[in-house]
Amino acid sequence: MSRLHLTFACGGATLAGTLDTAPGTSGLLIVSGGNEVRSGAFSGQARLAAAIAAAGFPVFRFDRRGIGDSEGENRGFRKSGNDIRAAIEAFRAMVPAMNRVVAFGNCDAASALMLMQGDMCDGLVLSNPWTIEQDDGAMPAEAIRSRYLEKLRNPRELVRLVTGEVNLRKLARGLVKAAGPKAQATSLAQDMARGLDASTKPYRFLLAEADRTAQAFRASYPIEPDADVRICEGASHAYAEPHAREWLRKELLAALRGA
């Protein structure tokens, strides 16, 4: 295996990509979330790509327009479909023996893949999809209830409550919010659902249990009863914990193997 750096065209701009080579005929496209560069936070995506390639599957990462080493205007995740399509074309051109591309996106990268209906992909791994229309820091009632139930199952938290270490006024405010109504699907979530409904591509959701974005997704997105939803206990948004990193690696390998 080797790591190759290359450029490809999209809408008159030159984009930067990185290919981790491997002999497999199924490949992983990693789509970065937010304004994150293709290496990921603290090079997390670069390490993930190396691990997947070491298991025998080629991996391609890229910077969309206006991000990192890529030219052009950054138009946000809602308008990144053409960037993703151009990256898939470049990936297939660089690995002509590859006959299957699985796209993986975390946060709004997952949302972007849903909005573009998984076009040109053969499978989707959608992690902690972003459904929040305006991020005001507020958590949906379902997420607050889940958080308090988790605390009640923790003996240390019960000891803190009995010994007076818990701010009762703050606790009361939280309980009032937890009793609130079920969150309504945002227009973004509705657009994502329509995109996924229009797609014929197999998909699975990966959700980090401790992540607010994942909690908001579960509260507001109309998840189909038969949808493939996999949850990593105790994981944060970027799967930074050692057990979560290993869980994510195994889930991606399972998707590449069609399991």
C-alpha positions as CSV (number, residue, x, y, z in Angstrom):
1,M,0.0,0.0,0.0
2,S,1.1,3.6,-0.6
3,R,-0.3,7.1,-0.1
4,L,-0.7,9.3,-3.2
5,H,-1.5,13.0,-3.4
6,L,-3.3,14.2,-6.5
7,T,-5.5,16.9,-7.9
8,F,-8.7,16.8,-9.9
9,A,-11.1,19.3,-11.5
10,C,-14.5,20.5,-10.3
11,G,-16.5,23.4,-11.7
12,G,-13.3,25.1,-13.1
13,A,-11.5,24.7,-9.8
14,T,-8.6,22.4,-8.9
15,L,-9.3,20.2,-5.9
16,A,-6.8,18.2,-3.8
17,G,-7.2,14.6,-2.9
18,T,-5.4,11.8,-1.2
19,L,-5.5,8.1,-2.2
20,D,-4.5,5.2,0.1
21,T,-3.9,2.4,-2.3
22,A,-5.0,-1.3,-1.7
23,P,-5.9,-4.2,-3.9
24,G,-9.6,-4.5,-3.0
25,T,-12.3,-3.9,-5.6
26,S,-14.5,-2.0,-3.0
27,G,-13.3,1.4,-2.0
28,L,-14.1,3.9,0.7
29,L,-14.7,7.6,-0.1
30,I,-14.4,9.7,3.1
31,V,-16.3,13.0,2.8
32,S,-15.2,15.6,5.4
33,G,-17.8,17.3,7.6
34,G,-18.0,21.0,8.3
35,N,-15.0,23.0,7.0
36,E,-12.6,20.2,8.0
37,V,-9.7,19.4,5.7
38,R,-9.3,15.9,4.4
39,S,-6.8,14.8,7.1
40,G,-9.5,15.3,9.7
41,A,-9.1,16.7,13.2
42,F,-5.7,15.7,14.6
43,S,-5.2,13.7,11.4
44,G,-8.0,11.3,12.5
45,Q,-9.3,10.7,9.0
46,A,-5.7,10.1,7.7
47,R,-5.2,7.5,10.3
48,L,-8.6,5.9,9.6
49,A,-7.8,5.8,5.8
50,A,-4.4,4.0,6.6
51,A,-6.2,1.4,8.7
52,I,-8.9,0.7,6.1
53,A,-6.2,0.5,3.4
54,A,-4.2,-1.9,5.5
55,A,-7.2,-4.2,5.6
56,G,-7.2,-4.3,1.8
57,F,-9.6,-1.5,0.7
58,P,-8.5,1.7,-1.2
59,V,-9.5,4.9,0.4
60,F,-9.9,8.4,-1.1
61,R,-10.2,11.7,0.8
62,F,-10.5,15.2,-0.6
63,D,-10.9,18.9,0.2
64,R,-14.1,20.4,-1.3
65,R,-13.9,23.7,-3.1
66,G,-12.6,26.5,-0.8
67,I,-11.3,24.2,1.9
68,G,-7.7,23.2,2.6
69,D,-5.6,22.8,-0.5
70,S,-8.5,23.1,-2.9
71,E,-9.4,26.2,-5.0
72,G,-12.7,27.8,-5.5
73,E,-15.5,29.2,-3.3
74,N,-16.7,27.3,-0.2
75,R,-20.5,27.0,-0.7
76,G,-21.2,24.8,2.3
77,F,-22.3,21.3,2.6
78,R,-25.8,21.9,1.0
79,K,-24.1,22.7,-2.3
80,S,-21.2,20.2,-2.1
81,G,-22.8,17.5,-4.3
82,N,-20.8,18.3,-7.4
83,D,-17.6,18.2,-5.4
84,I,-18.5,14.8,-4.1
85,R,-19.3,13.6,-7.6
86,A,-16.0,14.9,-9.0
87,A,-14.2,13.1,-6.2
88,I,-15.9,9.8,-7.0
89,E,-15.0,10.2,-10.7
90,A,-11.3,10.9,-9.7
91,F,-11.4,7.9,-7.3
92,R,-12.7,5.5,-10.0
93,A,-10.2,6.8,-12.6
94,M,-7.3,6.3,-10.2
95,V,-8.5,2.8,-9.2
96,P,-9.9,1.3,-12.5
97,A,-10.2,-2.2,-10.9
98,M,-12.6,-0.8,-8.3
99,N,-16.3,-1.7,-9.0
100,R,-17.9,-0.5,-5.8
101,V,-17.7,2.8,-3.9
102,V,-19.0,3.2,-0.3
103,A,-19.2,6.8,0.8
104,F,-18.7,7.7,4.5
105,G,-19.6,11.0,6.0
106,N,-19.8,12.3,9.5
107,C,-22.0,15.2,10.6
108,D,-23.0,17.5,7.7
109,A,-21.0,15.3,5.3
110,A,-23.6,12.6,6.0
111,S,-26.3,15.2,5.4
112,A,-24.7,16.2,2.0
113,L,-24.7,12.5,0.9
114,M,-28.4,12.2,1.8
115,L,-29.3,15.5,0.0
116,M,-27.5,14.3,-3.2
117,Q,-29.4,10.9,-3.0
118,G,-26.1,9.0,-2.8
119,D,-25.6,9.7,-6.5
120,M,-22.7,7.7,-8.1
121,C,-22.2,5.8,-4.8
122,D,-22.9,2.1,-4.3
123,G,-23.5,2.3,-0.6
124,L,-23.7,4.9,2.2
125,V,-22.4,5.0,5.8
126,L,-24.1,8.0,7.4
127,S,-22.7,9.0,10.8
128,N,-24.3,11.5,13.2
129,P,-26.1,13.3,10.4
130,W,-26.6,17.1,11.0
131,T,-30.3,18.0,11.1
132,I,-30.1,21.2,13.2
133,E,-31.5,24.2,11.2
134,Q,-30.1,26.8,13.6
135,D,-27.5,25.8,16.2
136,D,-28.6,27.7,19.3
137,G,-27.1,25.2,21.7
138,A,-30.5,23.9,22.8
139,M,-31.0,20.1,23.1
140,P,-34.2,18.4,22.1
141,A,-36.4,17.1,24.9
142,E,-35.7,13.5,23.9
143,A,-32.0,14.1,24.2
144,I,-32.4,15.7,27.6
145,R,-34.5,12.8,28.9
146,S,-31.9,10.3,27.6
147,R,-29.1,12.3,29.4
148,Y,-31.0,12.3,32.7
149,L,-31.9,8.6,32.5
150,E,-28.2,7.9,31.9
151,K,-27.3,10.0,35.0
152,L,-29.9,8.1,37.1
153,R,-28.3,4.8,36.2
154,N,-24.9,6.1,37.5
155,P,-24.4,5.4,41.2
156,R,-21.9,8.4,41.5
157,E,-24.6,10.8,40.2
158,L,-27.1,9.5,42.8
159,V,-24.5,10.0,45.5
160,R,-24.0,13.6,44.3
161,L,-27.7,14.2,44.5
162,V,-28.1,12.8,48.0
163,T,-25.0,14.7,49.3
164,G,-26.2,18.0,47.9
165,E,-23.5,18.4,45.2
166,V,-26.2,18.8,42.5
167,N,-27.5,22.3,41.7
168,L,-31.2,21.7,42.3
169,R,-32.3,24.8,40.4
170,K,-30.4,23.7,37.3
171,L,-31.8,20.2,37.8
172,A,-35.4,21.6,37.9
173,R,-34.8,23.6,34.7
174,G,-33.5,20.5,33.0
175,L,-36.5,18.4,34.1
176,V,-38.9,21.1,32.7
177,K,-37.1,21.0,29.3
178,A,-37.1,17.1,29.4
179,A,-40.9,17.2,29.7
180,G,-41.2,19.2,26.5
181,P,-42.9,17.9,23.3
182,K,-41.3,15.7,20.7
183,A,-39.0,17.7,18.3
184,Q,-40.5,18.5,14.9
185,A,-38.5,17.6,11.8
186,T,-36.6,20.6,10.5
187,S,-36.8,21.5,6.8
188,L,-33.2,20.2,6.5
189,A,-34.2,16.9,8.0
190,Q,-37.2,16.7,5.7
191,D,-35.0,17.4,2.6
192,M,-32.5,14.8,3.8
193,A,-35.3,12.2,4.2
194,R,-36.6,12.9,0.7
195,G,-33.1,12.5,-0.7
196,L,-32.6,9.2,1.0
197,D,-36.1,8.0,0.0
198,A,-35.3,8.8,-3.6
199,S,-32.1,6.8,-3.5
200,T,-31.9,3.1,-4.2
201,K,-28.5,2.8,-2.5
202,P,-28.1,0.6,0.6
203,Y,-27.3,2.7,3.7
204,R,-26.7,2.4,7.4
205,F,-26.7,5.0,10.2
206,L,-23.8,5.1,12.7
207,L,-24.6,7.1,15.8
208,A,-22.4,8.1,18.7
209,E,-24.4,7.7,21.9
210,A,-23.0,10.7,23.7
211,D,-23.1,13.1,20.7
212,R,-25.6,16.0,20.8
213,T,-25.8,16.0,16.9
214,A,-26.7,12.3,17.0
215,Q,-29.2,12.9,19.7
216,A,-30.9,15.7,17.8
217,F,-31.0,13.4,14.7
218,R,-32.7,10.6,16.6
219,A,-35.2,13.1,18.0
220,S,-36.2,14.9,14.8
221,Y,-35.4,12.7,11.8
222,P,-38.1,10.2,10.6
223,I,-36.0,7.0,10.8
224,E,-37.7,4.1,9.1
225,P,-38.6,1.2,11.4
226,D,-36.5,-1.2,9.3
227,A,-33.5,1.2,8.9
228,D,-30.0,-0.2,9.8
229,V,-29.1,1.9,12.8
230,R,-25.9,1.1,14.8
231,I,-25.0,2.9,18.0
232,C,-21.6,3.2,19.7
233,E,-22.0,3.4,23.5
234,G,-20.2,6.2,25.1
235,A,-18.8,7.6,21.9
236,S,-18.4,11.3,21.2
237,H,-19.1,13.1,17.9
238,A,-15.7,12.2,16.3
239,Y,-15.3,8.8,17.8
240,A,-12.2,10.0,19.6
241,E,-12.3,7.4,22.4
242,P,-10.1,4.3,21.7
243,H,-13.1,1.9,21.8
244,A,-15.1,4.2,19.5
245,R,-12.2,4.4,17.0
246,E,-12.0,0.6,16.8
247,W,-15.8,0.4,16.6
248,L,-15.9,2.8,13.6
249,R,-13.1,0.9,11.8
250,K,-15.0,-2.3,12.2
251,E,-18.3,-0.8,11.0
252,L,-16.6,0.7,7.9
253,L,-14.9,-2.6,7.1
254,A,-18.3,-4.4,7.5
255,A,-19.9,-2.0,5.0
256,L,-17.1,-2.5,2.5
257,R,-17.4,-6.3,2.8
258,G,-21.2,-6.0,2.4
259,A,-21.9,-7.3,5.9
